[in-house]
Amino acid sequence: MLDVAFVGHFARDRLVYRGTTEIASGGGVYYGSMAVRRLGFSVAVITKLHPDDFGWLDELRQHGIEVHAAPAPQTTGIENIYPTEDMDRRICHPLGFAGPFSLDEIPLVDARVTVITPLMAGEVDNDIVRALVSRGAVGLDVQGFVRVREGDGLVTKDWTGKTTDLAGVTYLKVDDAEAEVLTGETDRRKAAAILAALGPCEILLTSARGVLAYAGGEFFEAPFVNRSVTGRTGRGDTCFSTYVASRLRLSPGEACRLAAAVTSLKMEQPGPYRGTREDAERLAAAAGLLGPYPKDSE
């Protein structure tokens, strides 16, 4: 049995920052799988893209990631324009869309947890969410349900399926902007509690400052301690995947702090996380992110 399976589009993105443009691999399946593989977990990726771009998946295979790819008429891509130095705000334009997954494009991968990490609405429908929930533990990134193509841009809108399709989800990830759209709350703790009442067992909420986890009626928080933001793209994917995979072995608080440390290191370098678990643990210890924490036992 594998530890984690990721479902979502592999992307070829255009990143624009400080007047420079870079074409890079992207998507939650990319940033997420690479991060948790570096942490020592066994991983599979289930994705779809244009056959001409299948070669970009070799990077995943070279790192020992099992890859299942279906052909699509296009490869998904997003242009991310960062207009500010801190890269906290971005303007997104869709460049391509590989189309919705069908259930027969998602093989029965035997994994302890499946992470659904779409890039935009229309990629994974509610029937697939329910089917994957019926197979076992599921983590779901709400980005792929609230980020909607509108004209030549991507906008965040409320997700009507939240009241019915989150009931069996184990881990739910939102950022602070998505949480406000879904709940109407700007208070992160109140928003997390509202989302948990819809059915997910645990909520992970990210912001520019750090990460908040809500599990078992308790809140756990850890700040990001990165020294630069040149690797800002993929922040949420890295944080969520690290938390979900770490929960296979760690308590919510420990997983929250490790996710903050891994994400901090990732943001200092473009591309996916390429450090080790030991690197993240050293940073967490140096930054005072590690125990003892009396409320951390499960």
C-alpha positions in Angstrom: 0.0 0.0 0.0 1.2 3.5 -0.9 1.1 6.3 1.6 -0.5 9.1 -0.5 -2.1 9.3 -4.0 -2.7 12.7 -5.6 -5.5 13.4 -8.1 -5.4 16.6 -10.2 -4.0 18.2 -13.4 -0.3 18.5 -14.0 0.3 22.0 -15.2 2.7 24.0 -17.3 2.5 27.5 -15.9 3.8 30.9 -16.8 5.2 32.8 -13.8 5.7 36.6 -14.1 7.6 38.4 -11.4 9.9 41.5 -11.4 9.6 41.8 -15.1 10.8 38.2 -15.7 8.8 35.4 -17.2 9.4 31.7 -16.5 7.6 28.6 -17.8 7.5 26.0 -15.0 5.8 22.7 -14.1 3.0 23.2 -11.6 -0.2 22.0 -10.0 -0.9 20.4 -6.6 0.0 17.0 -8.0 3.5 18.3 -8.8 4.3 20.4 -5.7 2.5 18.1 -3.4 3.9 14.8 -4.6 7.5 16.1 -4.8 7.3 17.5 -1.2 6.0 14.3 0.5 8.3 12.1 -1.5 11.3 14.1 -0.2 9.9 13.5 3.3 10.1 9.7 2.7 6.5 8.8 1.9 5.5 6.5 -1.0 3.5 8.4 -3.5 1.4 8.1 -6.7 0.1 10.8 -9.0 -3.1 10.5 -11.1 -3.3 13.2 -13.7 -4.2 14.1 -17.3 -2.4 16.3 -19.8 -1.7 16.5 -23.6 0.4 13.5 -24.7 3.1 15.9 -26.1 3.8 17.0 -22.5 4.0 13.5 -21.0 7.8 13.8 -20.9 7.5 16.4 -18.1 6.2 13.7 -15.9 9.6 12.0 -16.0 10.8 14.3 -13.2 8.2 12.7 -10.9 9.3 9.1 -11.9 12.9 10.0 -11.3 12.1 10.7 -7.7 10.3 7.4 -7.3 6.8 8.6 -7.7 4.3 6.2 -9.4 2.6 8.1 -12.3 -0.8 7.4 -13.9 -1.5 9.8 -16.8 -4.5 10.0 -19.1 -4.3 11.9 -22.4 -6.1 15.2 -22.8 -6.7 17.7 -25.7 -4.8 20.3 -23.8 -2.4 20.6 -20.8 -3.7 22.8 -18.0 -1.7 26.0 -17.4 -2.1 29.2 -15.5 -0.3 32.5 -15.8 0.5 33.8 -12.4 1.4 37.5 -12.3 2.9 38.7 -9.0 2.5 42.5 -8.9 4.1 43.0 -5.4 7.5 42.3 -3.9 6.1 40.0 -1.2 4.3 37.9 -3.9 1.3 37.6 -1.6 -1.1 38.8 -4.2 -1.3 37.3 -7.7 -3.3 37.8 -10.9 -4.2 34.5 -12.6 -5.1 33.9 -16.2 -5.9 30.4 -17.5 -3.7 29.2 -20.4 -5.2 25.8 -21.0 -7.5 23.2 -19.5 -7.1 19.5 -19.7 -10.8 18.9 -19.1 -12.8 17.1 -16.4 -11.7 13.8 -15.0 -13.9 10.8 -15.7 -14.0 8.0 -13.1 -12.4 5.5 -15.5 -9.3 7.9 -15.6 -8.8 7.4 -11.9 -7.3 3.9 -11.3 -7.8 2.0 -8.1 -4.5 3.0 -6.4 -4.2 1.4 -3.0 -3.2 4.4 -0.8 -3.7 5.3 2.8 -5.0 8.7 1.8 -6.0 10.3 -1.5 -5.4 14.1 -2.0 -7.8 15.7 -4.5 -5.9 18.8 -5.6 -7.5 20.4 -8.7 -6.4 23.7 -10.1 -9.7 25.1 -11.1 -13.5 24.4 -11.1 -14.6 21.8 -13.6 -11.6 19.5 -13.1 -13.1 17.2 -10.5 -16.8 16.9 -10.1 -18.8 16.0 -7.0 -19.4 12.4 -8.2 -15.7 11.7 -8.2 -15.3 13.3 -4.8 -18.0 10.9 -3.4 -16.4 7.9 -5.2 -13.0 8.6 -3.8 -14.4 9.2 -0.3 -16.0 5.8 -0.5 -12.6 4.2 -1.1 -10.9 5.7 2.0 -9.5 8.8 3.6 -9.5 11.9 1.4 -7.9 15.3 1.6 -9.5 18.0 -0.6 -8.1 21.4 -1.6 -11.1 23.7 -2.1 -9.1 25.8 -4.6 -10.3 23.4 -7.4 -13.9 24.1 -6.6 -14.0 27.8 -5.9 -11.5 29.1 -8.5 -13.7 29.6 -11.6 -12.7 30.6 -15.1 -14.4 33.8 -16.0 -13.4 35.5 -19.2 -9.6 35.6 -19.4 -9.2 35.4 -15.7 -9.8 33.2 -12.6 -12.0 34.4 -9.8 -12.9 32.9 -6.5 -16.6 32.1 -6.0 -18.7 30.2 -3.4 -19.0 26.5 -4.0 -22.6 25.3 -3.8 -21.5 21.7 -3.3 -19.9 22.5 0.0 -23.0 21.6 2.0 -23.3 18.1 0.6 -19.9 17.0 -0.7 -17.7 17.7 2.3 -19.4 15.2 4.6 -16.9 12.4 4.1 -13.8 14.4 3.6 -11.0 13.8 6.2 -8.8 16.8 5.5 -10.0 20.1 3.9 -7.6 22.9 2.8 -8.5 26.5 2.3 -6.6 29.8 2.3 -7.8 32.8 4.1 -9.5 34.4 1.0 -11.2 31.1 0.2 -12.4 30.7 3.7 -14.0 34.1 3.7 -15.8 33.4 0.5 -17.1 30.1 1.8 -18.1 31.2 5.3 -18.3 35.0 5.2 -15.9 35.1 8.1 -12.6 37.0 8.2 -11.7 35.4 11.6 -9.7 32.3 10.7 -10.7 30.3 13.7 -14.4 31.0 13.3 -14.1 30.2 9.6 -12.4 26.9 10.3 -15.1 25.9 12.8 -17.8 26.7 10.3 -16.1 24.6 7.6 -15.6 21.7 10.1 -19.4 21.8 10.8 -20.0 20.9 7.1 -18.4 17.5 7.8 -14.6 17.4 7.3 -12.7 16.0 10.2 -9.8 18.4 10.0 -9.3 21.9 8.5 -6.0 23.4 7.3 -6.1 27.1 6.7 -3.1 28.9 5.2 -2.3 32.6 5.0 0.7 34.8 4.3 1.6 34.5 8.0 1.4 30.8 8.5 -0.8 27.8 8.9 -3.8 27.0 11.2 -5.0 23.5 11.8 -8.4 22.7 13.4 -8.7 19.1 14.5 -10.7 17.3 17.3 -12.1 20.7 18.4 -8.7 22.2 19.0 -6.6 24.8 17.1 -2.9 24.5 16.3 -0.9 27.2 14.6 2.6 27.7 13.3 4.1 30.7 11.5 6.0 30.6 8.2 9.7 31.6 8.9 11.0 31.9 5.4 13.7 34.5 4.6 12.5 35.1 1.0 9.5 34.4 -1.2 11.1 33.6 -4.5 9.5 30.1 -4.3 6.0 31.5 -3.4 4.2 29.5 -6.1 3.1 26.1 -4.7 3.0 27.3 -1.1 -0.5 26.0 -0.3 0.1 22.7 -2.2 3.3 22.1 -0.3 1.7 22.9 3.1 -1.4 20.8 2.6 0.4 17.7 1.2 3.0 17.8 4.0 0.2 18.1 6.7 -1.9 15.3 5.2 1.1 12.9 4.8 2.5 13.8 8.2 -0.9 13.0 9.8 -0.2 9.3 8.9 2.5 9.4 11.6 2.1 12.6 13.7 -0.4 14.4 15.8 -2.2 17.4 14.3 0.0 19.9 16.1 3.2 18.2 15.1 2.0 17.9 11.5 1.0 21.6 11.5 4.5 22.6 12.6 6.3 20.3 10.2 4.1 21.6 7.4 5.0 25.2 8.3 8.7 24.4 8.3 8.7 22.5 5.0 6.7 25.3 3.4 9.0 28.0 4.8 12.0 26.3 3.2 10.2 25.7 -0.1 9.3 29.4 -0.4 13.0 30.3 -0.3 13.7 28.5 -3.6 11.6 28.3 -6.8 10.2 24.9 -7.7 9.1 22.1 -5.4 10.5 21.3 -2.0 13.9 19.7 -2.5 15.1 19.5 1.0 14.8 16.6 3.5 12.8 15.9 6.5 15.9 16.6 8.7 16.2 20.0 7.1 12.7 20.9 8.0 13.0 19.5 11.5 16.2 21.6 12.1 14.4 24.7 10.9 11.4 24.0 13.1 13.7 23.5 16.1 15.7 26.6 15.5 12.5 28.7 15.0 11.0 27.3 18.2 8.2 25.5 16.3 8.8 22.1 18.0 7.3 21.0 21.4 6.6 20.3 24.1 3.0 21.2 23.5 0.7 19.8 26.1 -2.4 19.7 23.8 -0.6 17.7 21.1 -1.4 14.2 22.1 -4.0 12.3 20.1 
